[in-house]
Amino acid sequence: MTAHIDGLPPDRERTLLAAYAGAVASSRRRTLAVFVVVVALYLLAGWMAEVRPLTFLDNIQNFSAYVAQILPPLTLANLPADLAAWYWGLPKWLGLLAETLLMAYLGTLFGGIAAFGLCFLASANLVRSATLRFCARRFLEVCRTVPEVVFALIFVIAFGLGPMVGVLALAIHTAGALGKLFSEVVENIDMKPVEGLTGTGASFVETVRFAVVPQVLSNFASYALLRFEINVRGAGVMGFVGAGGIGQEFLVAIRNFYYSDVSAILLLIILTVVTIDLATERLRHHLLGREAHA
């Protein structure tokens, strides 16, 4: 279908339509080229990572068979007794789960405090010294680049087994992750209050306290809650490397083929994470909604 442009000479109209058709064809060629490159990279990555779809299909029944093995034999006629047998270790598991939650809480708290102090030094709109900003940002990058499990393995070698190792690992990674997010929030604030306080001779700490913190506090709290959700899941894995918590008991159940214990602990972890996610999500929405109406 050919478009018609009213009020233009035929030659000029044909020229414009030809230019438009050329631009559309060029855009389609670029889109096709990008698509081909993405598909090629996808196939190359799958080949290098030894992703074998046929192998996956041939062995998928092993996964389904394992899931069937860990499911407990529950019957309606004897449901209370079956549940009691399934969760025979509930008091012990709840204690370990509480330890996991405390690890996540302390890791988030200590990491959040460190991130709060460093984010202002990493913000370009507050710190004019390029050297200071560079050092603060690189430090935060190191903290968040190394996975929590790697930090935990290092600390296990240094300090031995126990939940303190998990707290330290989570705190360091949390400091790096939250420090990055906090600094981005600070860099998007309204600078007029900052300029006003600076003009009156206020110190850096006073400027941050009275001009910056009131603008960013709700966003900081929202990000901290989100990080707590992540750390709850991360703390559950810390036990795999000897850092305490429910993860250590979960690993023991997997290694010793205690099938019903695996499903019981897994379900307990899932329910805990879902509950915390729902609670913190409501808190975040409340904080952001209150900021929007302020």
Buried (B, 14 or more C-beta within 10 A) or exposed (E): EEEEEEEEEEEEBEEEBEEEEEEEEEEEEEEEEEEEEEEEEEEEEEEEEEEEEEEEEEEEEEEEEEEEEBEBEEEEEEEEEBBEBBBEBBEEBBEBBEBBBBBBBBBBBBBBBBBBEBBBBBBEBBBEEEEEBEBBBEBBBEBBEBEBBEBBBBBBEEEEBBBBBBBBBBBBBBBBBBBBBBBBBBBEBEBEBBEEBBEEEBEEEEBBEBBBBEBBEBBBBBBBBBBBBBBBBBBBBBBBBBBBBBBBBBBBBBEEEBBBBBBBBBBBBEEBBEEBBEEBEEBBEEBBEEBEEE
